[in-house]
C-alpha cells in the first residue's frame, strides 16, 4: 500500500489573495519590474542570512504573483542541501536541477508545471556531494541564461542561507538580482550588513529586502489597509 502524500501547505497568495501579505508580494513584483527598466531582471536569487527566515515561502509566493501577472516563471530549488520548495507545490523530487546540470539538459526539459498557470518548478533533484561547485559552475550560468532568455520570462532561485554555506553567494554572482529575506527580530543589523557585503563582493545586485513576521496590526496598519482595499474593490474610493 502506497504512503499517502500529504497535501502541500497553502501559500498566502493563493489562500488569501486580498490579504496585506499577498499585496506585499505584488508590490515586490512591481518594484522588480521598475528596477529593471534599463536592464531587464530575468533571473533572481532569494536568500537569507540564516535558516528559518522564510525565504522558501517567499520564493513560492513571489512565483505565484509573478505568474498571475502574466509572466512565464520557473522556480528553481537551488538549495542542494535542504531542499523544500517541492513540498510547497506537492511535486516529487526525483529529478531536478542536479539532473539538468549533470546530464546537460535545458531547465525546461526537467521543470514541472505547478497548479498555478504560467508557473513551473525545477526541484533540486538528487542531492550532490558538491553543491557549491554545481551552483557556481559555468554550466549553471549557461543554463540560467538559456532558461531566462528562452522558455521563461523569469527564473527565481531558492538558495541556502548565506552565513551557513557559500552557495547563496555563488548564486548571487550568477543571477541578475538578489532578494534578501529577513525575519524581524531574528538577526542583528551587523549580521545583515555582513551578508550584504558578501553579496556585493561578488558584484551581486541586491534589489530589496523582504521582511517576515512583521506585526501588521501595529499602529492600525492592518485595519487602515483593509478599509482602503475594501473601498477600492467596491468602487467607493475617491481615486
N, C-alpha and C positions, 0 to 999 in steps of 0.2 A: 504494500500500500504506500503510495507516494505521500511525502510530507506535505502538509497544506501550506501554501505560500501565504505569508502574512500580507495584508493589504498595506500599500505604502502610505506613510503619513501624509496628510493633506498639506499643500502649500497655501499660504495665506492669499496669494494672488489668484488661486482657484477657489478656495473655500469662502473667502470674504473679500471679493474684488473691490468693494466700496469702502474698505477699512482704510484708516490713515496709513497703516503699514504698506498696503498694496499700492496706495497712491504714492508713497515714498519711492517705491521701486520704479514706478512710471516716471517720476521726477528724475531718477538716476538715468533712465533710458534717454530722456530728453536732453539732459546735461551732457551725456556722452555724444549725442548727435551734434550738439553745438560745439563740443570740444574738438570735433573732427572736421570743422568747416574747411580748413586749409589742407589737411591731410586726413582722409577718412580713416577712422579707427575700426579695423576689421577683426583684430584679434586682441582679446583681453585675458588677463590672468587675475583671478580673485584669490587673495591670500590673507594671512593674519600674522600677528606676532607669535601667538601661542595657540595651543589646541583649545577647542570648545568655545570659540568666539563667534561661531555661526556662519563661517564662510561657505560651507557647502549648501546650507539652506539659502543663503544669499544668491549663490550661483543658480540654484533651481528657480527661485522666484524671479530673478532678473531674466533668466532664459524665457520664462513664461510670458512676461510683459513685452519682451523684445519680439517674440514670435507673434503675440497678439497685435503688435504694431505693424505687422506685415513683413517682417524680415525673416529670411531663412536662417535659422540659428542652429549651430551644433555645439552642444555642451560636451566638453572633454574632461573626463576624470583623470587628470594627470597627477593625482596623489597616488603614487605607485607603492605606498607603504601601508596606508589605512584607507582604502577607497570605500566611499559610502554613497556616492551620487546615484549609483544604480538602484539603491533601495528606495530613493525618493520617487522613482518612476516605475518600480516593480519590474525591472529588466535584469536578466541574468548576466553574469559577469564572466562567462567562459571565454569570450573573445572581446577584444577591445583595442586600446591604444598600443599595448605591447605587441599584439598580433600585427597591427598595421606597420609598426616600426620594424619588427623582426622580419616580417615577410615582404616588406617594402610595398605596402598596399595603400592606395588613397584612403583617407578617412571615410569618404562617402561609401566605400565598399564594405566597411565594417560597422559603421554607425547604425543605430536602430531608431526607427520612428517612435516617438512617445505618444501619449494620449492627447498631447496638445498639437494642433495643426501647425505646421511650419517649424516644429521643434524636434531635433534629433539628438540622440545621446550616444557618445562613444565611451563606453565604460573603460575601466583601467585594463581589463584583461588579466591574464595570469601575472602574478607579482614577480618581478625580476630581481636578481641579486645586486643590480647596479642601477637603481632608479635615477640618481642624479646624472649619471653619464647618459642615460637614454633621453631624458627630457632636455638635456643641454646639448644634444648632438646636432650635427648638420642635417641629418635626416629628419629630425623633429622640426627644425626650422623650415626645411623644404616642404614637408607635409602640411605644416600650418599655413604657409604662404599659398600653397596649392588649394587647400580647402577654403581659406578665406577669400581667395580671388576667383573661385570657381563655383563649386556646388553650393556654397553658403555665403550669405551676406555678412555673417559674423560668427566667429568661433570664440567661445568662452571657456577658459580652462580653470579647473579647481586644482589648487596646489597644497602641499603640506605647509605648516606654519614656518615662517622664515627663520625664527630663532632655533627651531628644532633641528632642521637639516638644510642643506644648500639648494634643494630642488626649486623652492619658490623663487630664489634669486636668479637661478639659471633660466627659469621660465620668464621672469621679468625682462631678461635680456632678449628673449625670443619674440615677445609679443609687442603690439603697438601701444598698449597701455596697461596700467595696473590699478586695481581697486583694492584698497586695504580695508579689511573688516575689523572693527574694534568693538568689543563688548564693554559697555560703560562700567567703570569702577573695577575692572579686572586687571588691566595692565597700567603701569605708570607712564607718564609723559616721556621720561627718559628712555624707556623701552621702545615706545613708538618712534621716538626720534632715531634710535639706533637702527630700527627696521628701515626707516626712510633712507638713512644714509647708506645702508647696504644695497638697497634697490637703486638708488641714484648712482652708486659707484659703478654699476654695470650699465649705466645710461638708460635704466628703466624709467618710464614716464608715469608718474602717479597722477591719475585723473581725479581721484577723490577718495573719500573715506565713508564707509557705511557704519553708522553707529547702531549697535544692537542693544536691546534691553533698556531703551530709553523710556522713562516714565511719561507717557503721553498725557496723563491726567494732570500733571503738574501745571500750575498756573492756568488751569482751564483750557489747555491747548486742545485736548481731545474734543471737548464739548463745542468749542468755537469752530473747530474744523468740521465736526459732524453737522452743525447747524448750517454752515456755509454749503457743504456738499449737498445736503437735502434740499436747500433752497435753490441751488443751481440746477439740480436734477429735475425739480418740479417746475422750473421756469419762472420762479418768483424773484430771482435775483435781479439786481439792477444793471448788471453788465458783465 
